């Protein structure tokens, strides 16, 4: 008898590509995914999966080079964030089209945070891409989404692993994928090629900083924050780790798939193959326990 799954996909930047590997393993093992809830990158992968275009999205990710990733980051000097996020969603929309959430073949919920009202926002209807853009708006990195008087940011601020959002019927399994786990990396040390790519990526960021200062010397204070980019994202990850631990203790899902929070950097999407495989291995370890 096939097992029905209510799937919860957590936030965690490029580590969210591991969700693809988890979904593929679930399907390979004969599980039927009846519902998906996601936050931040978990919302992106979950929403695209529910729309039926995960294979196309995976193929696109695998083809990204470090230069492609950099070109997708539409930097801005806004005091509210470094990246507008419009360019990457335009590329994805050209790939799969926008969708109406309530018409998706699999029920889906994206979680964002309304920082004005200080509460979670659940997207269960309307434009899929508008919901995803709000859900991934990591504070100080992405500019917020404005909706009336509300400013919408990353759902991970309040609920990085939204287990409470899914329904559960008798016999269903709740599977939660935690991207902020304090566990050893599934794969060992990075290859020399990957280390070279990371160094080149950092050089691009440094070049961006230099060019901006040439254009606007008064922007130095804002641009200097790029030097604290890793510190900000790691601090955000640590906060999410604590919130996730509390959530797991409270709701106790049937299966928890743990992905090391140090698996990759927040924008290292050029490592798709490696991180997707990390998700597969982590799932196999979780069900073997």
C-alpha positions as CSV (number, residue, x, y, z in Angstrom):
1,X,0.0,0.0,0.0
2,X,1.4,3.4,-1.0
3,X,2.0,5.9,1.8
4,X,0.6,9.4,1.5
5,X,3.0,12.2,2.5
6,X,2.5,15.7,3.7
7,X,5.8,17.4,2.8
8,X,7.3,20.3,4.6
9,X,10.3,22.1,2.9
10,X,12.4,24.4,5.0
11,X,14.3,27.6,4.3
12,X,18.0,27.8,3.6
13,X,19.1,29.5,0.4
14,X,20.9,27.4,-2.2
15,X,20.8,24.4,0.3
16,X,17.2,24.3,-0.8
17,X,18.3,22.5,-4.0
18,X,18.6,19.4,-1.6
19,X,14.7,19.4,-1.6
20,X,14.8,18.2,-5.2
21,X,16.8,15.2,-4.2
22,X,14.4,14.4,-1.3
23,X,11.4,14.7,-3.6
24,X,13.0,12.4,-6.2
25,X,13.8,9.8,-3.5
26,X,10.2,10.0,-2.1
27,X,8.8,9.3,-5.6
28,X,11.3,6.5,-6.3
29,X,10.3,4.8,-3.0
30,X,6.6,5.0,-4.0
31,X,5.4,7.7,-1.7
32,X,2.5,9.8,-2.8
33,X,3.0,13.5,-2.0
34,X,-0.5,14.8,-1.2
35,X,0.4,18.3,0.1
36,X,3.4,20.6,0.3
37,X,4.2,23.5,2.5
38,X,7.3,25.5,2.0
39,X,9.3,28.5,3.3
40,X,11.8,30.6,1.3
41,X,13.8,28.2,-1.0
42,X,11.5,25.4,0.2
43,X,8.6,27.4,-1.1
44,X,10.3,27.8,-4.5
45,X,11.1,24.1,-4.9
46,X,7.7,23.0,-3.4
47,X,5.7,25.4,-5.6
48,X,7.5,24.5,-8.8
49,X,7.0,20.8,-7.9
50,X,3.3,21.2,-7.3
51,X,3.0,23.0,-10.7
52,X,4.5,19.9,-12.4
53,X,7.7,21.6,-13.6
54,X,10.3,20.3,-11.2
55,X,12.3,18.4,-13.9
56,X,12.6,21.6,-16.1
57,X,13.6,23.6,-13.1
58,X,16.2,21.0,-12.1
59,X,17.7,21.0,-15.6
60,X,17.9,24.8,-15.5
61,X,19.7,24.8,-12.2
62,X,22.2,22.2,-13.2
63,X,23.1,24.3,-16.2
64,X,23.9,27.4,-14.2
65,X,27.6,28.5,-14.0
66,X,29.0,30.8,-11.3
67,X,28.8,33.6,-13.9
68,X,25.1,32.8,-14.6
69,X,24.3,33.0,-10.9
70,X,26.0,36.4,-10.6
71,X,24.1,37.7,-13.6
72,X,20.8,36.7,-12.0
73,X,21.5,38.8,-9.0
74,X,20.0,42.2,-9.8
75,X,21.9,44.3,-7.2
76,X,20.5,47.5,-5.9
77,X,21.7,50.2,-3.5
78,X,18.4,50.2,-1.6
79,X,18.9,50.4,2.2
80,X,16.3,47.6,2.5
81,X,18.3,44.9,0.6
82,X,21.1,44.3,-1.9
83,X,19.1,42.2,-4.4
84,X,15.7,43.0,-6.0
85,X,15.0,39.4,-7.0
86,X,13.1,40.3,-10.2
87,X,15.7,38.9,-12.6
88,X,15.8,35.4,-11.3
89,X,12.0,35.1,-11.1
90,X,11.6,36.5,-14.6
91,X,14.0,33.7,-15.8
92,X,12.0,31.0,-13.9
93,X,8.7,32.4,-15.2
94,X,10.0,32.2,-18.8
95,X,10.9,28.6,-18.1
96,X,7.6,27.4,-16.5
97,X,5.1,30.2,-16.6
98,X,3.2,31.6,-13.7
99,X,0.5,29.6,-12.0
100,X,-2.6,30.1,-9.8
101,X,-1.9,28.4,-6.5
102,X,-5.4,27.2,-5.9
103,X,-5.4,25.5,-9.3
104,X,-2.2,23.5,-8.7
105,X,-2.7,19.7,-8.9
106,X,-1.1,19.3,-5.5
107,X,-2.3,21.6,-2.6
108,X,0.5,24.1,-1.8
109,X,1.2,26.7,0.9
110,X,4.0,29.3,0.8
111,X,4.9,31.0,4.1
112,X,6.1,34.6,4.3
113,X,6.4,37.1,7.2
114,X,4.5,40.4,7.4
115,X,7.0,42.4,9.4
116,X,4.6,45.3,9.7
117,X,1.9,43.2,11.3
118,X,4.5,41.0,12.9
119,X,2.8,37.8,11.8
120,X,3.1,34.9,9.4
121,X,1.3,35.0,6.0
122,X,0.1,31.9,4.3
123,X,-0.3,31.9,0.5
124,X,-2.8,29.4,-0.6
125,X,-4.3,31.3,-3.5
126,X,-3.3,33.8,-6.1
127,X,-0.1,34.2,-8.2
128,X,2.5,31.5,-7.4
129,X,5.4,33.8,-8.2
130,X,4.2,36.6,-6.1
131,X,3.9,34.2,-3.2
132,X,7.4,32.8,-3.8
133,X,9.0,36.3,-4.2
134,X,7.6,37.2,-0.7
135,X,8.6,34.0,0.9
136,X,12.3,34.2,-0.2
137,X,12.9,37.8,0.7
138,X,15.7,37.2,3.2
139,X,16.1,40.4,5.4
140,X,18.9,42.8,4.4
141,X,19.6,40.6,1.3
142,X,16.4,40.8,-0.7
143,X,14.3,43.9,-0.9
144,X,10.9,43.3,0.8
145,X,7.6,42.9,-1.1
146,X,5.2,45.7,-0.5
147,X,1.5,44.7,-0.2
148,X,-0.6,47.7,0.8
149,X,0.8,48.9,4.1
150,X,2.6,45.6,4.8
151,X,6.2,44.7,4.1
152,X,6.6,41.0,3.4
153,X,9.9,39.2,4.0
154,X,11.3,35.6,4.3
155,X,8.9,33.2,6.0
156,X,12.0,31.8,7.9
157,X,12.0,34.9,10.1
158,X,9.1,33.3,12.1
159,X,8.6,29.8,10.8
160,X,11.6,28.3,8.9
161,X,10.0,24.8,8.9
162,X,6.2,25.3,8.7
163,X,5.1,21.9,9.9
164,X,2.0,23.5,11.5
165,X,0.7,24.5,8.0
166,X,0.0,21.0,6.6
167,X,-3.0,18.9,7.4
168,X,-2.7,15.3,8.4
169,X,-5.2,12.5,7.8
170,X,-5.1,9.1,9.4
171,X,-2.3,7.0,7.9
172,X,-0.4,10.0,6.4
173,X,3.3,10.6,7.1
174,X,4.6,14.1,7.7
175,X,8.1,14.5,6.2
176,X,10.0,17.6,7.1
177,X,13.2,18.7,5.4
178,X,15.4,20.8,7.7
179,X,18.1,22.8,5.8
180,X,19.6,24.3,9.0
181,X,20.7,21.2,10.9
182,X,23.8,21.2,13.0
183,X,24.9,17.8,11.6
184,X,28.1,16.8,9.6
185,X,28.1,17.4,5.9
186,X,26.9,14.5,3.8
187,X,29.8,15.0,1.4
188,X,33.3,15.6,2.5
189,X,35.6,18.6,1.7
190,X,34.9,20.6,-1.4
191,X,36.8,19.8,-4.5
192,X,39.6,22.1,-5.8
193,X,37.3,23.1,-8.7
194,X,34.5,24.2,-6.4
195,X,36.9,26.1,-4.2
196,X,38.2,27.9,-7.4
197,X,34.6,28.7,-8.3
198,X,33.9,30.2,-4.9
199,X,37.0,32.4,-5.1
200,X,35.9,33.6,-8.6
201,X,32.4,34.3,-7.3
202,X,33.9,36.4,-4.4
203,X,36.0,38.3,-7.0
204,X,32.8,39.2,-8.8
205,X,31.2,40.6,-5.7
206,X,34.4,42.6,-5.0
207,X,34.3,44.0,-8.5
208,X,30.6,45.0,-8.1
209,X,31.6,46.9,-4.9
210,X,34.4,48.7,-6.7
211,X,32.2,49.7,-9.6
212,X,29.4,51.0,-7.4
213,X,31.8,53.2,-5.4
214,X,33.2,54.6,-8.7
215,X,29.6,55.6,-9.6
216,X,28.5,56.9,-6.2
217,X,31.2,57.5,-3.6
218,X,28.5,58.3,-1.0
219,X,27.3,54.6,-1.2
220,X,30.4,53.4,0.7
221,X,28.6,52.6,4.0
222,X,25.9,50.6,2.2
223,X,28.3,48.7,0.0
224,X,30.7,47.9,2.9
225,X,27.9,45.7,4.2
226,X,28.7,43.3,1.3
227,X,31.8,42.4,3.4
228,X,29.5,41.2,6.1
229,X,27.4,39.1,3.7
230,X,28.5,35.7,5.1
231,X,28.2,36.9,8.6
232,X,24.6,38.1,8.1
233,X,23.5,34.9,6.4
234,X,25.2,32.7,9.0
235,X,23.5,34.6,11.8
236,X,20.1,34.2,10.1
237,X,20.8,30.5,9.7
238,X,21.6,30.1,13.4
239,X,18.4,31.9,14.4
240,X,16.4,29.6,12.1
241,X,18.2,26.6,13.5
242,X,16.9,27.4,17.0
243,X,13.4,28.1,15.8
244,X,13.4,24.8,13.8
245,X,14.5,22.8,16.9
246,X,11.6,24.2,18.8
247,X,9.2,23.4,15.9
248,X,10.4,19.8,15.6
249,X,10.1,19.3,19.3
250,X,6.5,20.7,19.3
251,X,5.1,19.0,16.2
252,X,7.2,15.8,15.9
253,X,7.0,14.9,12.2
254,X,7.2,11.2,11.2
255,X,10.4,11.7,9.2
256,X,13.0,14.5,9.5
257,X,15.6,14.9,6.8
258,X,18.5,16.9,8.1
259,X,20.7,18.9,5.7
260,X,23.9,20.4,7.2
261,X,23.6,24.2,7.4
262,X,27.2,24.5,6.2
263,X,26.6,22.5,3.0
264,X,26.9,25.5,0.8
265,X,26.6,29.3,0.7
266,X,23.2,31.0,0.3
267,X,23.8,31.9,-3.4
268,X,26.0,28.9,-4.5
269,X,23.4,27.6,-7.0
270,X,26.2,26.6,-9.4
271,X,26.6,23.5,-7.1
272,X,23.2,22.0,-8.1
273,X,24.3,18.5,-8.8
274,X,26.2,18.2,-5.5
275,X,23.5,19.6,-3.3
276,X,20.7,17.6,-5.0
277,X,22.7,14.5,-4.3
278,X,23.1,15.6,-0.7
279,X,19.3,15.7,-0.4
280,X,19.1,12.1,-1.8
281,X,21.7,10.8,0.7
282,X,20.2,12.6,3.6
283,X,16.7,11.2,2.8
284,X,18.1,7.6,2.6
285,X,19.9,8.2,6.0
286,X,16.6,9.5,7.6
287,X,14.5,6.5,6.5
288,X,17.2,4.0,7.5
289,X,17.3,5.3,11.1
